[in-house]
Amino acid sequence: MALMTLQPVSLGSAGVTEKMVQERIAEDPAILGLGALELRDKERIQSHAGRLDLLLQDPETLKRYEVEVQLGATDETHIILTIEYWDKESEDDQ
């Protein structure tokens, strides 16, 4: 059996947008492979930080997952923003 050679595909070049990816995950969070998660919120406004793309939750453990969608390479500012969202959500839980 011959091995297949895979080539990277640019989603942006294929006409896929971040909004499309976000909507698809919101419709079926299981596609992330993290179990049977439920959509808790979408485009959740974070004071002084912007908007959290998706907030998912495991209904059994109540563990939450913050999902930020970004096509292309992740940069430092996006990583910091994600940490700020996590921090804000952690404060809201208490």
Buried (B, 14 or more C-beta within 10 A) or exposed (E): EEEEEEEEEEEEEEEBEBEEBBEEBBEEBEEEEEBEBEBBBBEBEBEEBBEBBBBBBBEEEEEBBBBBBBEEEEEEEEEEBBEBBBEBBEEEEE
